[in-house]
Amino acid sequence: MEKTTSCVLIGGVDQLPQKLGKTVTIGNKEIAVFKLENGDIRAIENRCPHKGGVLAEGILSGEYVFCPMHDWKISVKDGKVQAPDIGCVQSYPVEVKDDQVYILIRE
Ligand code: FES
């Protein structure tokens, strides 16, 4: 089956808290959206691959989020879990147009 890409508006740039995560639900996907200190916006799957911690509730440091449950360090850029732990979460491309934030979902 061919994959389609949907571009989903999640709100204005100003509606995202800086240096904190926000949970956004799109269809059956729960996504953690982060506005970094430098203003970049990143979107990753909201469940830690370890035991399902909610990543939007983690602590953001630079471009990494620390899972609120057992402190795994996960890149909000590409979703990779950092050593010594292993794994990854899905990351989603983000586009900002006219101060509106869109997440691109392929399904
Ligand atoms: S559930 Fe995320 S580190 Fe354990």
Boltz pocket constraint, residues with backbone or C-beta under 6 A from the ligand:
constraints:
  - pocket:
      binder: B
      contacts: [[A, 48], [A, 49], [A, 50], [A, 51], [A, 52], [A, 53], [A, 67], [A, 68], [A, 69], [A, 70], [A, 71], [A, 72]]
      max_distance: 6.0
